[in-house]
Amino acid sequence: MKRIILLAITHGAAVAIGFAAGIYFLPILTAESAPDAAVLEQQAAQSQYSVELSRDLRGVDALHWGDGTISVSADTIAHQGELAPGPDYMVYLTKDFVEHEDEFEPIKSEAVRVGPVKSFDGFLLNIPEGVDIEEYSTVVVWCESFGEFITAAKYR
């Protein structure tokens, strides 16, 4: 009987570890290639705003972070750098700076959804038509699947 219980516990732990590893590694394996570095540099050079991402935000931890530069123009948002891998990342524009999910969730309905992040080593997104970046101040990267704050940058 002890052997059956021990086998159940060890097999259950192996399944749990495998499931967690799958959640972490699947987005890495299925991610699209980042835009060419020259394209990102060109977009950054043409941007109106450019700001560095920080790991010193309250919502950033070992699994949820971003490094690099976010560049914002009237037409695009470009990221040069890296994001922690994860599923279902979305970029939003907010009027107020947020640095944790408990600050973002109450204003999410007022935020503008820019688009999905398809690569973790740089991205380029078009600003939706009719959105004036001057009405907003912050770019937020958010994990829709788990309701997790990834990173944010105040550009103005």
Backbone as JSON, one array per atom type, in Angstrom:
{
  "sequence": "MKRIILLAITHGAAVAIGFAAGIYFLPILTAESAPDAAVLEQQAAQSQYSVELSRDLRGVDALHWGDGTISVSADTIAHQGELAPGPDYMVYLTKDFVEHEDEFEPIKSEAVRVGPVKSFDGFLLNIPEGVDIEEYSTVVVWCESFGEFITAAKYR",
  "N": [[0.82, -1.2, 0.0], [1.94, 1.22, 0.81], [3.78, 1.54, -1.18], [2.18, 2.0, -3.47], [0.99, 4.43, -2.8], [3.29, 6.04, -2.66], [4.17, 5.84, -5.33], [1.99, 7.07, -6.61], [2.22, 9.7, -5.6], [4.81, 10.47, -6.53], [4.49, 10.19, -9.32], [2.39, 11.97, -9.74], [3.67, 14.37, -9.01], [5.59, 14.46, -11.05], [3.95, 14.79, -13.31], [2.82, 17.3, -12.7], [5.11, 18.95, -12.72], [5.9, 18.59, -15.38], [3.65, 19.71, -16.69], [3.8, 22.41, -15.81], [6.29, 23.1, -16.92], [5.65, 22.85, -19.61], [3.78, 24.94, -19.93], [5.52, 27.08, -19.59], [7.56, 26.68, -21.6], [6.24, 26.21, -24.09], [5.23, 28.68, -25.28], [7.7, 29.78, -26.05], [8.65, 27.96, -27.92], [6.73, 28.17, -29.91], [6.73, 30.79, -30.68], [6.79, 33.56, -32.94], [9.28, 34.76, -35.26], [11.22, 37.58, -34.36], [10.82, 40.97, -35.55], [13.1, 42.21, -38.04], [16.2, 43.5, -36.87], [17.13, 45.89, -37.99], [14.79, 47.04, -38.95], [13.41, 47.5, -36.57], [15.19, 49.33, -35.4], [14.99, 51.45, -37.23], [12.29, 52.17, -36.89], [12.42, 52.98, -34.22], [14.1, 55.2, -34.46], [12.44, 56.94, -35.81], [10.49, 57.47, -34.0], [8.36, 59.3, -31.72], [8.57, 59.16, -29.01], [10.68, 57.53, -26.63], [11.6, 55.06, -24.37], [13.17, 53.38, -21.62], [12.68, 50.06, -20.44], [12.11, 48.89, -17.12], [13.26, 46.75, -14.53], [12.62, 47.29, -12.0], [10.02, 47.65, -11.22], [7.03, 47.27, -9.27], [5.36, 45.08, -9.96], [7.0, 43.36, -11.36], [8.79, 40.33, -11.58], [10.76, 37.29, -11.23], [9.63, 35.73, -13.27], [8.09, 37.4, -14.79], [8.78, 39.96, -16.69], [10.45, 42.64, -18.47], [12.95, 43.81, -20.69], [14.9, 46.37, -22.27], [14.06, 48.75, -24.86], [11.21, 50.74, -25.4], [9.61, 52.21, -28.07], [7.57, 54.79, -29.22], [5.44, 55.93, -31.69], [3.19, 57.92, -33.71], [2.05, 56.0, -35.3], [3.11, 53.46, -34.67], [4.27, 51.03, -32.22], [7.3, 50.05, -31.04], [9.43, 47.52, -29.83], [12.59, 46.97, -28.65], [14.53, 44.56, -27.44], [14.08, 42.23, -24.74], [11.46, 40.07, -23.59], [10.1, 38.31, -20.82], [9.25, 34.97, -21.5], [5.93, 33.86, -22.28], [2.41, 32.98, -22.38], [-0.03, 34.46, -24.57], [0.4, 37.36, -24.56], [-0.42, 40.81, -24.46], [-0.45, 44.14, -25.69], [-1.11, 47.26, -24.28], [-2.3, 50.67, -24.15], [-2.3, 53.13, -21.67], [-3.74, 55.8, -19.73], [-2.73, 56.47, -17.29], [0.23, 55.76, -15.39], [1.06, 52.45, -14.56], [2.21, 49.83, -12.41], [1.73, 47.27, -11.59], [-0.46, 44.4, -11.42], [-2.66, 44.9, -9.75], [-3.04, 47.59, -10.05], [-3.49, 47.88, -12.77], [-5.74, 46.27, -13.5], [-8.17, 47.63, -12.53], [-8.34, 49.75, -14.37], [-8.28, 48.67, -16.85], [-10.45, 48.43, -18.61], [-10.63, 50.97, -19.63], [-8.33, 51.24, -21.01], [-6.46, 51.19, -24.1], [-6.38, 48.59, -26.32], [-3.68, 47.53, -28.06], [-2.41, 45.41, -29.48], [-1.4, 41.91, -30.06], [1.54, 40.36, -28.65], [3.9, 38.66, -30.41], [6.46, 37.72, -30.41], [9.34, 37.29, -28.33], [11.69, 38.66, -28.33], [11.72, 41.31, -29.21], [9.34, 43.43, -30.8], [6.91, 44.74, -33.12], [4.23, 46.8, -33.42], [1.23, 48.03, -34.88], [-0.41, 51.07, -34.21], [-3.8, 51.24, -33.34], [-6.25, 52.47, -35.65], [-7.45, 55.77, -35.29], [-6.6, 56.15, -32.7], [-5.05, 58.36, -30.56], [-1.88, 58.87, -29.57], [-1.08, 60.84, -27.86], [-3.03, 61.14, -25.98], [-2.53, 59.27, -24.13], [-0.19, 57.8, -21.78], [1.38, 55.64, -21.15], [2.8, 52.46, -21.96], [1.74, 49.19, -21.64], [2.52, 45.81, -21.03], [0.77, 42.88, -20.92], [-0.34, 39.78, -19.62], [-2.87, 38.02, -20.89], [-3.97, 35.43, -20.49], [-3.34, 34.63, -17.86], [-3.81, 36.87, -16.36], [-1.69, 38.54, -15.62], [0.66, 41.06, -14.84], [3.27, 42.12, -16.9], [5.22, 44.04, -17.82], [5.82, 47.62, -17.92], [6.01, 50.92, -19.38], [6.45, 54.32, -19.01], [5.93, 56.7, -21.34], [5.47, 59.38, -21.7]],
  "CA": [[0.0, 0.0, 0.0], [2.85, 2.36, 0.87], [4.39, 1.66, -2.51], [1.18, 2.6, -4.36], [0.88, 5.85, -2.42], [4.54, 6.69, -3.08], [4.13, 5.93, -6.79], [0.99, 8.09, -6.96], [2.78, 11.01, -5.28], [5.92, 10.8, -7.43], [3.96, 10.37, -10.67], [1.63, 13.22, -9.71], [4.65, 15.46, -9.03], [6.19, 14.5, -12.39], [2.95, 15.37, -14.21], [2.72, 18.72, -12.36], [6.33, 19.6, -13.22], [5.81, 18.59, -16.85], [2.63, 20.68, -17.08], [4.36, 23.75, -15.59], [7.34, 23.31, -17.93], [4.96, 23.04, -20.88], [3.23, 26.31, -19.95], [6.64, 28.01, -19.75], [8.33, 26.5, -22.83], [5.44, 26.2, -25.31], [5.28, 29.97, -25.98], [9.03, 29.97, -26.64], [8.75, 27.09, -29.09], [5.77, 28.56, -30.95], [6.84, 32.23, -30.94], [7.23, 33.98, -34.27], [10.56, 35.46, -35.28], [11.12, 39.02, -34.13], [11.12, 41.78, -36.74], [14.52, 42.45, -38.28], [16.75, 44.54, -36.0], [17.22, 47.15, -38.75], [13.43, 47.6, -39.0], [13.13, 48.04, -35.23], [16.01, 50.54, -35.22], [14.41, 52.5, -38.05], [11.08, 52.62, -36.21], [12.83, 53.71, -33.02], [14.65, 56.49, -34.88], [11.34, 57.77, -36.27], [9.48, 57.58, -32.96], [8.24, 60.55, -30.97], [8.94, 58.87, -27.62], [11.48, 56.34, -26.43], [11.81, 54.89, -22.93], [13.75, 52.11, -21.21], [11.93, 49.24, -19.51], [12.81, 48.7, -15.86], [12.91, 45.58, -13.71], [12.39, 47.79, -10.64], [8.6, 47.88, -11.01], [6.46, 46.43, -8.21], [4.78, 43.86, -10.52], [8.01, 42.58, -12.08], [9.48, 39.31, -10.8], [11.65, 36.43, -12.02], [8.92, 35.14, -14.4], [7.33, 38.45, -15.47], [9.7, 41.1, -16.81], [10.83, 43.1, -19.8], [14.17, 44.61, -20.81], [15.07, 47.01, -23.57], [13.5, 50.06, -25.14], [9.92, 50.87, -26.06], [9.54, 53.43, -28.87], [6.18, 55.04, -29.58], [5.16, 56.98, -32.68], [1.76, 58.04, -33.98], [1.59, 54.82, -36.03], [3.64, 52.17, -34.23], [5.0, 50.79, -30.98], [8.39, 49.11, -31.31], [10.2, 47.09, -28.67], [13.91, 46.38, -28.89], [14.95, 43.97, -26.18], [13.55, 40.91, -24.44], [10.38, 39.89, -22.63], [9.99, 36.96, -20.28], [8.3, 34.24, -22.33], [4.66, 33.49, -21.69], [1.32, 32.9, -23.36], [-1.11, 35.43, -24.73], [0.75, 38.72, -24.17], [-1.12, 41.86, -25.17], [0.05, 45.48, -25.4], [-2.15, 48.26, -24.04], [-1.94, 52.04, -23.81], [-3.1, 53.64, -20.55], [-3.56, 57.23, -19.44], [-1.95, 56.56, -16.06], [1.28, 54.77, -15.23], [0.79, 51.33, -13.66], [3.37, 48.96, -12.27], [1.31, 46.01, -10.97], [-1.8, 44.04, -11.87], [-3.71, 45.52, -8.94], [-3.26, 48.94, -10.57], [-3.96, 47.8, -14.15], [-7.07, 45.67, -13.63], [-9.28, 48.58, -12.42], [-8.4, 50.68, -15.5], [-8.13, 47.91, -18.1], [-11.57, 48.72, -19.52], [-10.38, 52.29, -20.22], [-7.08, 51.16, -21.77], [-6.58, 50.84, -25.51], [-5.68, 47.36, -26.69], [-2.93, 47.77, -29.29], [-2.28, 44.17, -30.22], [-0.7, 40.8, -29.4], [2.99, 40.18, -28.77], [4.12, 37.35, -31.05], [7.85, 37.3, -30.22], [9.84, 37.74, -27.04], [12.95, 39.37, -28.5], [11.41, 42.49, -29.99], [8.08, 43.39, -31.55], [6.47, 45.96, -33.8], [2.77, 46.79, -33.5], [0.59, 49.23, -35.4], [-1.39, 51.72, -33.34], [-5.12, 51.16, -33.98], [-6.73, 53.69, -36.29], [-8.25, 56.63, -34.45], [-6.0, 56.29, -31.38], [-4.08, 59.45, -30.44], [-0.94, 58.5, -28.5], [-0.94, 61.97, -26.94], [-4.04, 61.0, -24.94], [-2.06, 58.22, -23.24], [1.17, 58.06, -21.28], [2.09, 54.42, -20.75], [2.66, 51.19, -22.67], [1.68, 48.07, -20.69], [2.49, 44.46, -21.57], [-0.11, 42.16, -20.01], [-0.64, 38.39, -19.97], [-4.32, 37.84, -20.84], [-4.34, 34.11, -20.0], [-3.19, 34.5, -16.41], [-4.06, 38.14, -15.69], [-0.41, 38.92, -14.99], [1.43, 42.2, -15.3], [4.6, 41.73, -17.37], [6.05, 45.24, -17.69], [5.21, 48.87, -18.4], [6.94, 52.03, -19.57], [5.79, 55.62, -19.17], [6.64, 57.37, -22.43], [5.33, 60.84, -21.57]],
  "C": [[0.87, 1.27, 0.0], [3.46, 2.62, -0.51], [3.44, 2.34, -3.5], [1.04, 4.09, -4.07], [2.12, 6.62, -2.87], [4.58, 6.86, -4.6], [3.13, 7.01, -7.24], [1.54, 9.49, -6.72], [3.89, 11.38, -6.26], [5.44, 11.01, -8.86], [3.14, 11.66, -10.77], [2.56, 14.43, -9.76], [5.3, 15.59, -10.41], [5.22, 15.13, -13.4], [2.85, 16.88, -13.95], [3.93, 19.5, -12.88], [6.3, 19.68, -14.74], [4.8, 19.6, -17.35], [3.17, 22.11, -16.94], [5.45, 24.06, -16.62], [6.72, 23.55, -19.3], [4.38, 24.44, -21.01], [4.36, 27.31, -20.19], [7.29, 27.9, -21.13], [7.51, 26.53, -24.12], [5.43, 27.56, -26.01], [6.63, 30.24, -26.65], [9.14, 29.18, -27.94], [7.85, 27.53, -30.24], [5.85, 30.04, -31.31], [7.3, 32.49, -32.37], [8.61, 34.63, -34.15], [10.3, 36.95, -35.06], [11.34, 39.77, -35.45], [12.64, 42.0, -36.85], [15.0, 43.63, -37.43], [16.83, 45.89, -36.71], [15.85, 47.83, -38.82], [13.08, 48.22, -37.65], [13.92, 49.31, -34.97], [15.45, 51.7, -36.02], [13.14, 53.05, -37.4], [11.41, 53.42, -34.97], [13.35, 55.1, -33.38], [13.55, 57.45, -35.3], [10.3, 58.03, -35.19], [9.5, 58.94, -32.28], [8.72, 60.37, -29.54], [9.74, 57.59, -27.57], [11.8, 56.24, -24.93], [12.33, 53.49, -22.64], [12.79, 51.37, -20.26], [12.77, 49.0, -18.27], [12.34, 47.42, -15.17], [12.63, 45.99, -12.27], [10.92, 48.07, -10.36], [8.05, 46.87, -10.0], [5.91, 45.11, -8.75], [5.76, 42.95, -11.25], [8.65, 41.57, -11.12], [10.29, 38.42, -11.73], [10.97, 35.84, -13.27], [8.19, 36.17, -15.25], [8.18, 39.72, -15.53], [9.88, 41.48, -18.28], [12.09, 43.95, -19.71], [14.18, 45.28, -22.18], [14.37, 48.35, -23.64], [12.16, 49.93, -25.84], [9.93, 52.21, -26.79], [8.12, 53.59, -29.39], [6.12, 56.19, -30.58], [3.66, 57.0, -32.9], [1.19, 56.77, -34.61], [2.0, 53.48, -35.44], [4.17, 52.21, -32.79], [6.04, 49.73, -31.31], [9.09, 48.78, -30.0], [11.49, 46.45, -29.15], [14.39, 45.85, -27.56], [14.33, 42.6, -26.0], [12.38, 41.02, -23.47], [10.46, 38.47, -22.09], [8.97, 36.21, -21.12], [7.03, 33.89, -21.56], [3.57, 33.49, -22.74], [0.48, 34.17, -23.41], [-0.79, 36.83, -24.21], [0.03, 39.72, -25.07], [-0.53, 43.2, -24.74], [-1.14, 46.43, -25.31], [-1.51, 49.63, -23.89], [-2.87, 52.49, -22.69], [-2.8, 55.12, -20.34], [-2.7, 57.44, -18.2], [-0.91, 55.46, -16.02], [0.83, 53.71, -14.23], [2.03, 50.47, -13.57], [3.03, 47.62, -11.6], [-0.1, 45.7, -11.45], [-2.91, 44.66, -11.04], [-3.96, 46.98, -9.32], [-3.84, 48.9, -11.98], [-5.39, 47.29, -14.26], [-8.22, 46.67, -13.48], [-9.42, 49.52, -13.62], [-8.32, 49.98, -16.85], [-9.24, 48.24, -19.09], [-11.42, 50.08, -20.2], [-9.13, 52.31, -21.09], [-7.38, 50.81, -23.22], [-5.74, 49.61, -25.77], [-5.02, 47.58, -28.05], [-2.8, 46.5, -30.12], [-1.48, 43.12, -29.48], [0.81, 40.84, -29.63], [3.21, 38.77, -29.29], [5.56, 36.85, -30.92], [8.36, 37.93, -28.93], [11.18, 38.46, -27.12], [12.77, 40.54, -29.47], [10.1, 42.33, -30.72], [7.81, 44.75, -32.16], [4.97, 45.84, -33.99], [2.27, 48.1, -34.07], [-0.41, 49.76, -34.38], [-2.75, 51.63, -34.05], [-5.56, 52.52, -34.54], [-7.63, 54.46, -35.32], [-7.71, 56.83, -33.04], [-4.93, 57.37, -31.44], [-3.15, 59.13, -29.28], [-0.75, 59.61, -27.49], [-1.98, 61.92, -25.81], [-3.63, 59.98, -23.88], [-0.63, 58.52, -22.8], [2.02, 56.81, -21.12], [1.78, 53.25, -21.67], [2.72, 50.08, -21.62], [1.69, 46.76, -21.47], [1.82, 43.59, -20.51], [-0.31, 40.74, -20.51], [-2.14, 38.16, -19.78], [-4.69, 36.51, -20.18], [-4.33, 34.01, -18.48], [-3.45, 35.79, -15.66], [-2.84, 38.65, -14.96], [0.2, 40.15, -15.66], [2.81, 41.7, -15.72], [5.56, 42.91, -17.21], [5.27, 46.44, -18.18], [6.29, 49.92, -18.54], [6.15, 53.3, -19.79], [6.58, 56.4, -20.2], [6.46, 58.87, -22.42], [4.64, 61.17, -20.27]]
}
